Amino acid sequence: MSKNTKKIDTALIGCGYWGTNIAKSLIAIKKSIYVFDENQDNCKILKKRFPNLINIEKNLSNILVNKKIKNIILATPPSKNYKLLKIFIKNKKNIFIEKPGLKNLKEIDYFKKLKNNKILMFGYIYMFNNYINFVKKFVTDKKNGRILYLKFQRQNLGPIRNDVSVSYDLSSHDLSILYYFLGDLPKKLCENSYPILKKKLPDISNLSAKFKNIYIDIHNSWLNPDKVRRITVVTKKKMLLFDEMKKDNKIVIYNKYAEYPKISEFNDKFFRQKAKIYFGKNYSPKVKSNNPLLDELKYFFRCIKNNKKPFTNIDFARKILKILDKLY
Ligand SMILES: NC(=O)c1ccc[n+]([C@@H]2O[C@H](COP(=O)([O-])OP(=O)(O)OC[C@H]3O[C@@H](n4cnc5c(N)ncnc54)[C@H](O)[C@@H]3O)[C@@H](O)[C@H]2O)c1
């Protein structure tokens, strides 16, 4: 135990892959935290990394009865969250719950109906990513010409979930970004999903839509040889590529485009039918990289301090879940 546990007001539930990353950021903000995992070995691994800053709780009820603990961070699998969220809301805690949070609309609607003056925030990390904010500005800047096409690629080998599909796990990120860019989401997406490793649980998914006159592709896989995290934007006059895996120059703006010449410009039928490609200079804008997880958690604590409804609130999460709910 750390010397003064009296001041600790935050507990992390779930010390798996993502919980470990969250712990690092929480410690940077809060200095010391409580942790609980139903697999206590995972708590011990975490404590080894931060011996003086992690206080392991052996059961959940200790956290519930501890009135000093006001804030809960849930980094548990979505299949466990309905039950956990119910308990913590009943005990009047402020809650940060990792995306996509709940499994379906029925579950999230249960919480939407509850009256509670505590903060409930969903962990959609890309909303706190400086590069994504840059791409959003590019997408919404009329000077770049009309947006024609958006492509999202999120592929890797693992982590392979056994309680939710690849869309549910990964497209939730891309849908949150799409929602952030366009301020709305298509009602329905066309889907081609492939359950390869396990029946009824797709490992690869291809989603597409035409929305606000923009063609959209979302490609996700946890069965891929390399890690890909890319967003492509094609506008009438420019193109942008955001490659999150690149060390430097993650964003490149291409001053190039293709179009068919206006019919009046050519009398010759051959030229009228040939698309022209225009090339200009490419450049990589300077974007100050940040630690999105740290900034996201800081924002959560600011919302608590100022009693402000978070941007990624239950309505935001529901909008994404509404689409996920319709998928394979
Ligand atoms: N924001 C992001 O970029 C990001 C990245 C990865 C994962 N996530 C999300 O984080 C959540 C967790 O993912 P993960 O990859 O860490 O999974 P994980 O399986 O590695 O870890 C989950 C942990 O929760 C524990 N757990 C399960 N049920 C529990 C319960 N009832 N009480 C206490 N502990 C319990 C497990 O023992 C495990 O240690 C998921 O919702 C996932 O979508 C978000």
The ligand as an ORCA input file, in Angstrom:
! r2SCAN-3c Opt
* xyz 0 1
  N      -9.186      3.145    -26.527
  C      -8.432      2.230    -27.097
  O      -7.619      2.512    -27.976
  C      -8.547      0.804    -26.648
  C      -7.531     -0.112    -26.956
  C      -7.671     -1.415    -26.515
  C      -8.797     -1.785    -25.813
  N      -9.773     -0.882    -25.541
  C     -10.969     -1.283    -24.789
  O     -10.606     -1.566    -23.441
  C     -11.403     -2.622    -22.913
  C     -10.502     -3.707    -22.392
  O      -9.698     -4.202    -23.430
  P      -8.321     -4.956    -23.151
  O      -7.660     -5.067    -24.468
  O      -7.597     -4.328    -22.050
  O      -8.847     -6.387    -22.716
  P      -8.066     -7.459    -21.829
  O      -8.798     -8.736    -22.024
  O      -6.615     -7.413    -22.099
  O      -8.286     -6.952    -20.332
  C      -9.520     -6.985    -19.667
  C      -9.242     -7.181    -18.189
  O     -10.486     -7.108    -17.481
  C     -10.478     -8.114    -16.470
  N     -11.875     -8.408    -16.095
  C     -12.799     -9.105    -16.806
  N     -13.966     -9.116    -16.140
  C     -13.773     -8.426    -14.999
  C     -14.622     -8.082    -13.910
  N     -15.900     -8.468    -13.879
  N     -14.108     -7.362    -12.902
  C     -12.782     -6.977    -12.922
  N     -11.951     -7.269    -13.918
  C     -12.439     -7.978    -14.962
  C      -9.755     -9.277    -17.100
  O      -9.282    -10.180    -16.127
  C      -8.638     -8.571    -17.849
  O      -7.495     -8.389    -17.061
  C     -12.317     -3.049    -24.069
  O     -13.550     -2.406    -23.967
  C     -11.611     -2.549    -25.310
  O     -12.494     -2.263    -26.367
  C      -9.640      0.399    -25.921
*
